[in-house]
């Protein structure tokens, strides 16, 4: 899942779609209106986000409604923060000049 997640974030269009879905669910048409690319291109970006489980999709009448999958987003934020966290034993003592990490 992590690899799909990071690959999905590689596109600026997909990052913008995620931003759009932060506060509200939107139909595919509403999302497409925000971009100057074709509807099939937007659909492809949405499919990649779905495959990475970053967004969920629900059919309502004749529309597909997309929402941000908060549990996956929160899990990935935790994983990213772990990558950049400093182990406790390293924070206990200040480094001496010239000492390597």
VONULUM-365862 format. One record per atom (N, C-alpha, C): atom name; x, y, z; residue in three letters. Coordinates in steps of 0.001 Angstrom, whole numbers, plus 500000, padded with zeros to 6 digits. Atoms other than C-alpha are relative to their C-alpha. Layout:
N
- a,x,y,z,r
- CA,X,Y,Z,ALA
...
This chain:
101
- a,x,y,z,r
- N,500812,498806,500000,UNK
- CA,500000,500000,500000,UNK
- C,500857,501259,500000,UNK
- N,499177,498803,499876,UNK
- CA,502771,502472,500863,UNK
- C,500552,500429,498639,UNK
- N,499448,499652,501307,UNK
- CA,504308,502293,497389,UNK
- C,498936,500638,499120,UNK
- N,501108,499424,500768,UNK
- CA,500930,502925,495709,UNK
- C,499689,501408,500495,UNK
- N,500302,498701,499398,UNK
- CA,500351,505808,498111,UNK
- C,500961,501060,499476,UNK
- N,499020,499012,500419,UNK
- CA,503586,507585,497239,UNK
- C,499975,500226,498489,UNK
- N,500116,499829,501451,UNK
- CA,503192,506942,493508,UNK
- C,498781,500860,499663,UNK
- N,501204,499204,500233,UNK
- CA,499698,508411,493682,UNK
- C,500253,501474,500287,UNK
- N,499692,498611,499646,UNK
- CA,501107,511561,495285,UNK
- C,500957,500668,499020,UNK
- N,499007,499466,500919,UNK
- CA,503617,512011,492463,UNK
- C,499423,501046,499042,UNK
- N,500624,499082,500953,UNK
- CA,501148,513910,490279,UNK
- C,499433,501235,500693,UNK
- N,500587,498791,499414,UNK
- CA,500297,517545,491046,UNK
- C,498475,500023,499864,UNK
- N,501457,500067,500145,UNK
- CA,496776,516902,489699,UNK
- C,499385,499178,501126,UNK
- N,500547,500848,498935,UNK
- CA,496228,514100,492210,UNK
- C,500137,500672,501361,UNK
- N,499865,499260,498733,UNK
- CA,497584,516234,495049,UNK
- C,498922,501060,500111,UNK
- N,501072,498998,499983,UNK
- CA,495092,518947,494076,UNK
- C,498642,499351,500259,UNK
- N,501256,500715,499747,UNK
- CA,492248,516404,494007,UNK
- C,499883,499679,501488,UNK
- N,500013,500296,498561,UNK
- CA,493204,515348,497543,UNK
- C,499638,501255,500783,UNK
- N,500324,498747,499319,UNK
- CA,493094,519000,498630,UNK
- C,498520,500343,499857,UNK
- N,501422,499724,500218,UNK
- CA,489635,519392,497083,UNK
- C,499115,499141,500891,UNK
- N,500830,500949,499238,UNK
- CA,488360,516359,498986,UNK
- C,500242,500075,501506,UNK
- N,499725,499898,498556,UNK
- CA,489750,517420,502385,UNK
- C,498756,500316,500806,UNK
- N,501126,499503,499203,UNK
- CA,486537,519121,503489,UNK
- C,498646,499551,499498,UNK
- N,501298,500408,500525,UNK
- CA,483831,517697,501246,UNK
- C,500144,498903,498957,UNK
- N,500060,501003,501060,UNK
- CA,482881,514822,499005,UNK
- C,499513,500699,498734,UNK
- N,500360,499380,501280,UNK
- CA,482544,515702,495325,UNK
- C,499751,498933,498947,UNK
- N,500213,500903,501135,UNK
- CA,481243,514069,492179,UNK
- C,501181,500125,499044,UNK
- N,498927,499977,500996,UNK
- CA,483615,513239,489357,UNK
- C,499881,501250,499133,UNK
- N,500221,498802,500811,UNK
- CA,482066,516074,487342,UNK
- C,500425,501270,500715,UNK
- N,499595,498822,499218,UNK
- CA,482570,518609,490128,UNK
- C,501517,500101,500094,UNK
- N,498536,500008,499951,UNK
- CA,486210,517562,490415,UNK
- C,500558,500423,498646,UNK
- N,499506,499696,501350,UNK
- CA,486706,517746,486629,UNK
- C,499856,501483,499678,UNK
- N,500209,498565,500254,UNK
- CA,485317,521316,486568,UNK
- C,501153,500861,500512,UNK
- N,498918,499228,499375,UNK
- CA,488292,522454,488671,UNK
- C,501301,499960,499199,UNK
- N,498755,500211,500737,UNK
- CA,490895,521378,486093,UNK
- C,499836,500310,498516,UNK
- N,499981,499745,501439,UNK
- CA,491843,522313,482553,UNK
- C,500539,498789,499246,UNK
- N,499623,501231,500696,UNK
- CA,492322,518689,481514,UNK
- C,498712,499252,499670,UNK
- N,501192,500718,500460,UNK
- CA,489944,516251,479857,UNK
- C,499377,499158,501125,UNK
- N,500715,500854,499043,UNK
- CA,487317,514285,481787,UNK
- C,500654,498624,500108,UNK
- N,499324,501295,499875,UNK
- CA,489063,510970,480902,UNK
- C,501299,500082,500803,UNK
- N,498767,499839,499213,UNK
- CA,492321,512325,482371,UNK
- C,499683,500102,501482,UNK
- N,500413,499888,498592,UNK
- CA,490556,513301,485597,UNK
- C,499571,498630,500514,UNK
- N,500441,501343,499597,UNK
- CA,488938,509853,485707,UNK
- C,501188,499087,500259,UNK
- N,498791,500830,499805,UNK
- CA,492352,508215,485342,UNK
- C,500687,500365,501315,UNK
- N,499411,499571,498729,UNK
- CA,493734,510293,488218,UNK
- C,499177,499482,501182,UNK
- N,500863,500507,498926,UNK
- CA,490728,509332,490350,UNK
- C,500174,498493,500178,UNK
- N,499776,501450,499918,UNK
- CA,491268,505646,489511,UNK
- C,501301,499679,500738,UNK
- N,498718,500223,499322,UNK
- CA,494901,505858,490644,UNK
- C,499863,500275,501492,UNK
- N,500227,499695,498580,UNK
- CA,493823,507503,493911,UNK
- C,499162,498914,500673,UNK
- N,500808,501108,499459,UNK
- CA,491215,504752,494394,UNK
- C,500852,498763,500209,UNK
- N,499144,501186,499893,UNK
- CA,493766,501995,493744,UNK
- C,500933,500112,501198,UNK
- N,499119,499769,498856,UNK
- CA,496026,503551,496373,UNK
- C,499206,500124,501298,UNK
- N,500923,499916,498867,UNK
- CA,492992,503661,498698,UNK
- C,500029,501370,500698,UNK
- N,499978,498651,499458,UNK
- CA,493463,507406,499206,UNK
- C,498608,500604,499947,UNK
- N,501385,499552,500092,UNK
- CA,489916,508090,498044,UNK
- C,499079,498788,499915,UNK
- N,501037,501013,500162,UNK
- CA,486732,506093,498193,UNK
- C,498971,500548,499022,UNK
- N,500979,499610,500998,UNK
- CA,483963,506144,495626,UNK
- C,498678,499313,500318,UNK
- N,501339,500524,499712,UNK
- CA,480242,505695,496133,UNK
- C,499051,500473,498903,UNK
- N,500985,499632,501023,UNK
- CA,477520,505614,493496,UNK
- C,498758,500563,500692,UNK
- N,501253,499389,499542,UNK
- CA,474640,507995,494223,UNK
- C,499215,500383,498759,UNK
- N,500814,499832,501205,UNK
- CA,471942,507835,491575,UNK
- C,500892,499796,498775,UNK
- N,499172,500161,501208,UNK
- CA,473805,508496,488312,UNK
- C,501364,500656,500143,UNK
- N,498707,499358,499776,UNK
- CA,476885,510088,489902,UNK
- C,500911,499125,500851,UNK
- N,498992,500630,499154,UNK
- CA,480110,508758,491372,UNK
- C,500517,501088,500934,UNK
- N,499591,499017,498997,UNK
- CA,480905,510594,494611,UNK
- C,501301,499531,500639,UNK
- N,498677,500312,499467,UNK
- CA,484519,510689,495790,UNK
- C,500210,500694,501336,UNK
- N,499685,499483,498669,UNK
- CA,485665,511168,499376,UNK
- C,501419,499603,500356,UNK
- N,498664,500313,499510,UNK
- CA,489030,511258,501072,UNK
- C,499901,498879,501029,UNK
- N,499950,501115,499053,UNK
- CA,489818,508021,502916,UNK
- C,500932,500423,501144,UNK
- N,499208,499411,498924,UNK
- CA,490963,509582,506182,UNK
- C,500861,498990,500739,UNK
- N,499206,500985,499259,UNK
- CA,492155,506357,507805,UNK
- C,501316,499712,499282,UNK
- N,498771,500239,500756,UNK
- CA,494681,505723,505010,UNK
- C,500892,501235,500059,UNK
- N,499207,498768,499946,UNK
- CA,495780,509361,504980,UNK
- C,500680,500150,501361,UNK
- N,499417,499894,498658,UNK
- CA,496315,509332,508748,UNK
- C,501117,498983,500193,UNK
- N,498966,501040,499875,UNK
- CA,498273,506073,508580,UNK
- C,501278,500414,499275,UNK
- N,498824,499605,500754,UNK
- CA,500585,507457,505913,UNK
- C,500701,501196,500641,UNK
- N,499377,498883,499283,UNK
- CA,501165,510674,507872,UNK
- C,500826,499460,501160,UNK
- N,499251,500613,498901,UNK
- CA,502221,508530,510832,UNK
- C,501274,499337,499475,UNK
- N,498815,500650,500565,UNK
- CA,504583,506505,508621,UNK
- C,501052,501022,499573,UNK
- N,499057,498960,500425,UNK
- CA,506134,509645,507167,UNK
- C,500667,500624,501209,UNK
- N,499408,499388,498810,UNK
- CA,506628,511156,510618,UNK
- C,501005,499051,500651,UNK
- N,499046,500971,499455,UNK
- CA,508334,507931,511745,UNK
- C,501308,500022,499217,UNK
- N,498783,499943,500813,UNK
- CA,510781,508252,508851,UNK
- C,500926,501129,500449,UNK
- N,499217,498821,499647,UNK
- CA,511902,511645,510105,UNK
- C,500178,500193,501500,UNK
- N,499853,499845,498554,UNK
- CA,511733,511076,513841,UNK
- C,501407,499588,500428,UNK
- N,498671,500278,499452,UNK
- CA,514896,510973,515910,UNK
- C,499822,499024,501155,UNK
- N,500109,500948,498893,UNK
- CA,515372,507943,518192,UNK
- C,500292,500704,501333,UNK
- N,499848,499365,498684,UNK
- CA,515161,508848,521910,UNK
- C,501435,500011,500495,UNK
- N,498624,500041,499499,UNK
- CA,518697,507739,522715,UNK
- C,500874,501051,499307,UNK
- N,499230,498982,500712,UNK
- CA,519991,510202,520119,UNK
- C,499690,501399,500519,UNK
- N,500369,498666,499531,UNK
- CA,518134,513138,521646,UNK
- C,500446,500244,501423,UNK
- N,499626,499864,498593,UNK
- CA,519374,512475,525186,UNK
- C,501289,500779,500186,UNK
- N,498703,499326,499861,UNK
- CA,522924,513741,524630,UNK
- C,500246,500898,498794,UNK
- N,499644,499152,501141,UNK
- CA,523988,516695,522537,UNK
- C,501248,499448,499318,UNK
- N,498827,500462,500740,UNK
- CA,526498,515870,519824,UNK
- C,501204,500883,500299,UNK
- N,498765,499251,499831,UNK
- CA,530065,516864,520320,UNK
- C,500479,500490,498646,UNK
- N,499501,499452,501240,UNK
- CA,531787,518961,517712,UNK
- C,500817,498953,499255,UNK
- N,499276,500960,500826,UNK
- CA,533016,516779,514874,UNK
- C,499486,498575,500110,UNK
- N,500525,501349,499814,UNK
- CA,531049,513730,516097,UNK
- C,499015,499695,498875,UNK
- N,500902,500428,501074,UNK
- CA,529246,511788,513367,UNK
- C,498733,499413,500577,UNK
- N,501287,500534,499578,UNK
- CA,525650,510773,513606,UNK
- C,499897,498551,499689,UNK
